């Protein structure tokens, strides 16, 4: 007797059903290769009323994305036997993608997701004058946006996104991958790049991403949207969009790490959100916790400061340390710990030096006692 597996499929026809329900079907393993094959088996042999979307059958169009045991997948790319082995004899549950309106059974309405792309204006507005011949793009530039260009808009990332679940305004990982893709394209007008990034901040709520990495896990094309989101945030800071909680939080981390070697979570509510941290501090103390209003500077911190300046200048030029803020931190540390902590600012950052890496390794060697 042929080995069989049970598919538990979400069913809903708004024309006749008051509420969604689930129906189970037995599918023989020796007659199907992929989950899409299994859905066809059900439709052609067991229940012709089942509706699902497909087109290319080759993981190119993205139309067959569904939720399988809680995870977004392309039905045409998912080996059915792998699902059976992972399920351990339990039914394999197939449902429509999360956060998109079901049309019928496994078919969802993609219009809302596409509207997010329109809202963020994720397209190429070419610089002028447009060349008479095609643009010539160097390979090193293409590598910057090769991965996000591979997005097939299957919305698997959208259906598994923690931020979309908590923030209806959040545009979705796929949308921010598109923003990054055009923000680093030399053919796009600078004004349009700025508009896209601003839209990502305001209309798309890019700072709502919690970096759960689920979008990376479920993407069938290896796009890695979570990394693109981080890149969009960095580009926003470079463009001067600093009056946002996410950018203020980043600046808060940079200044406190430079000043004390540690993050000060107690100061974060006030500096980032303008919220008085006193109730939080009092609650900690009521619980018997020892609370320092400022973290104690790490031993040898001052020796690190010049090194931090060099690394920041080389790797994150848009995150200049706010030395006025740092000096205020120093004074608070001095008051609390009676410590002689002074901000050692030599000269303002010099222009890029050709011997940066030699000085970097020299400082690192000195710190670890190398001769």
Secondary structure, 3 states (H helix, E strand, C coil): CCCEEEEEEEECECCCCCCCEEEEEEEEHHHCCEHHHHHHHHHHHHCCCCCCCCCCCCCCCCCCEEEECCEEEECCCCEHHHHHHHHCCCCEEEECCCCCCEEECCEECCHHHHHHHHHHCCCCCECCCCCCCCCCCCHHHHHHHHHHHCCCCCCHHHHCCHHHHHCCCCCCHHHHHHHHHHHCCCCECHHHHHHHHHHHHHCCCHHHCCCCCHHHHHCCCCCCHHHHHHHHHHHHHHCCCCCCHHHHHHHHHHHHHHHHCCCCHHHHHHHHHCCCCHHHHHHHHHCCCCCCCCCCCCCCHHHHHHHHHHHHHHHCCCCCCCHHHHHHHHHHHHHHHCCCCCCCCCCCCCCCCCCHHHHHHHHHHHHCCCC
